[in-house]
Amino acid sequence: MSDQIAAAKASEQAASRAALIKLVFFAATLIILPISSYFFTEKYVWSGNSNYAAITAICAANIVLIAYIVVSVMEDKQSFKDAEEKKISETKKER
């Protein structure tokens, strides 16, 4: 019984660690990508036009946010699928 509890705690810690890593990755990307895209496009793409560079930075920030939402939804669907499979396997064991 204690082996099962230890395994459950280990999987919870791994899941929380993965969520934290994902959050830090997207937070860093949300900081770095818009700022770097602003300065890069202002200097090399839009030839000093800061309005277009700001629009590019806004688009980059929105892309990161959309990517985070998509990854979160996909992960949530996977966890529901795993939970359903576990529930089905437990009901089959009871039979």
C-alpha positions as CSV (number, residue, x, y, z in Angstrom):
1,M,0.0,0.0,0.0
2,S,2.8,2.4,0.8
3,D,4.4,1.7,-2.6
4,Q,1.2,2.9,-4.2
5,I,1.2,6.1,-2.1
6,A,4.8,6.8,-2.9
7,A,4.2,6.2,-6.6
8,A,1.2,8.6,-6.6
9,K,3.3,11.3,-4.8
10,A,6.1,10.9,-7.3
11,S,3.8,11.3,-10.2
12,E,2.2,14.3,-8.7
13,Q,5.6,15.9,-8.1
14,A,6.6,15.1,-11.7
15,A,3.4,16.7,-13.0
16,S,3.8,19.8,-11.0
17,R,7.5,20.1,-12.0
18,A,6.5,19.7,-15.7
19,A,3.8,22.4,-15.3
20,L,6.3,24.7,-13.6
21,I,8.8,24.2,-16.3
22,K,6.2,24.9,-19.0
23,L,5.1,28.0,-17.2
24,V,8.6,29.4,-16.8
25,F,9.3,28.6,-20.5
26,F,6.2,30.5,-21.7
27,A,6.8,33.4,-19.3
28,A,10.4,33.8,-20.6
29,T,9.2,33.5,-24.1
30,L,6.5,36.1,-23.5
31,I,9.2,38.5,-22.2
32,I,12.0,37.9,-24.7
33,L,10.1,37.4,-28.0
34,P,8.1,40.6,-28.2
35,I,11.0,42.8,-27.1
36,S,13.5,41.2,-29.4
37,S,11.0,41.2,-32.3
38,Y,10.3,44.9,-31.8
39,F,13.9,46.0,-31.9
40,F,14.8,43.5,-34.7
41,T,12.0,44.5,-37.0
42,E,12.4,48.2,-36.2
43,K,16.0,48.2,-37.3
44,Y,16.1,45.6,-40.1
45,V,12.5,45.1,-41.4
46,W,10.6,48.4,-41.1
47,S,13.6,50.8,-41.4
48,G,13.0,52.7,-38.2
49,N,9.2,52.7,-38.3
50,S,8.3,52.1,-34.6
51,N,4.5,51.8,-35.2
52,Y,5.0,48.7,-37.4
53,A,7.6,47.3,-35.1
54,A,5.2,47.7,-32.1
55,I,2.4,45.9,-34.1
56,T,4.9,43.1,-34.8
57,A,5.7,42.8,-31.1
58,I,2.0,42.7,-30.2
59,C,1.5,39.9,-32.8
60,A,4.5,38.0,-31.3
61,A,3.0,38.3,-27.8
62,N,-0.3,37.1,-29.0
63,I,1.3,34.1,-30.7
64,V,3.0,33.1,-27.5
65,L,-0.3,33.4,-25.5
66,I,-2.2,31.4,-28.1
67,A,0.5,28.7,-28.1
68,Y,0.3,28.5,-24.3
69,I,-3.5,28.1,-24.4
70,V,-3.2,25.4,-27.1
71,V,-0.6,23.4,-25.1
72,S,-2.7,23.7,-22.0
73,V,-5.8,22.5,-23.7
74,M,-4.0,19.6,-25.3
75,E,-2.5,18.6,-21.9
76,D,-5.9,18.8,-20.2
77,K,-7.4,16.6,-22.9
78,Q,-4.6,14.1,-22.3
79,S,-5.2,14.1,-18.6
80,F,-8.9,13.5,-19.0
81,K,-8.2,10.7,-21.4
82,D,-5.8,9.1,-19.0
83,A,-8.3,9.4,-16.1
84,E,-11.0,7.8,-18.2
85,E,-8.7,4.9,-19.2
86,K,-7.8,4.4,-15.6
87,K,-11.4,4.4,-14.6
88,I,-12.3,1.9,-17.3
89,S,-9.4,-0.4,-16.3
90,E,-10.5,-0.2,-12.6
91,T,-14.1,-1.2,-13.5
92,K,-12.8,-4.1,-15.6
93,K,-10.7,-5.3,-12.6
94,E,-13.8,-5.2,-10.3
95,R,-15.7,-7.6,-12.7
